[in-house]
Amino acid sequence: MWVRQGDCWVVVVLMRKPWAESRQVIREQQEGQVIERLRVELENERERNFQLDMELEILRIQISGAHSSTGAGID
C-alpha cells in the first residue's frame, strides 16, 4: 500500500504477524500435534497392557485351578 509522507510516497507492507511470531505459532502447532500423537500412543499402550494383564490373570487362575484339581500346589 502506498502512503504519502510529506513530499514522498512510501510503500508500506502490512503483515498479519511478524515472521518470528509466525514461526513460533507453527512450532507450537507442530509440538501440539506431536504431543497429541504421543498421548494417543500412550493410551493405546495402556489399553494393550490392561488386556495383557487380564490374559495373565486368566492364565494364573487356570493354572491355579489345574494344580488344585490334581492336588499339586504352587509354592
N, C-alpha and C positions, 0 to 999 in steps of 0.2 A: 504494500500500500504506500502511496506517495503522500508525504506530509510537507507542508510548506513551513520552513523555519527562516524567518527574516526574508532575505533575498534569494534563498536557496530552496530547492526541493530535495527532500531526503526520502530515501526508500526505507520503510520500516517493515521488518519481517516479524510477524506475530507467530509465536509458537505456543501450542497448548501447554506444554510442560518443558522445563529445561531438560537437556539431554541427560544429565546426571540423575535427575529425579525419574525420568522415563526408564532409564536402565535399572534404577533401584526398584521401581514398580515391577518390571519384568522379572528381575531376580527374585523378588518376594513371591510373585505368582508361581515361578518355577519351583521355589522352595516349598510353597504350599502344595503344589502337585506332588512333589516327592514325598512330603510328609503324609499326605492322604494315601498315596500308594503304599507306603510303609505301614500305615495304620491298618489298611485293608489286609496286607500280607500278614501282619501280626495277628489280626482277628482270625484269619483263616488258619494260621498255625495253632492258635489256641483251640480252635474247633477240632483240628486233627488230633491234637494232644488229648483233648477230652474224649474223643472217640477211642483212641488207643488205650487210655486209662480204663474206659468201660470194658473194652475187649479183654484187657489184662485181668480185671476184676472177675469177669465171667470165667476166664480160664482158671483163676485161683479157686473159685467156687467149685468148678468141675473137678479139679484135681483134689481138692479137699473132700468132696463127696465121694470120689473114686477111692481114696485112701480109707475113708471111714467105712465104706461098704465092704472093703476087703479086710478090715481090722488093722491095717497099717496106718501109722501116724506120721506126720511130718514134724520133725524136730527142729 
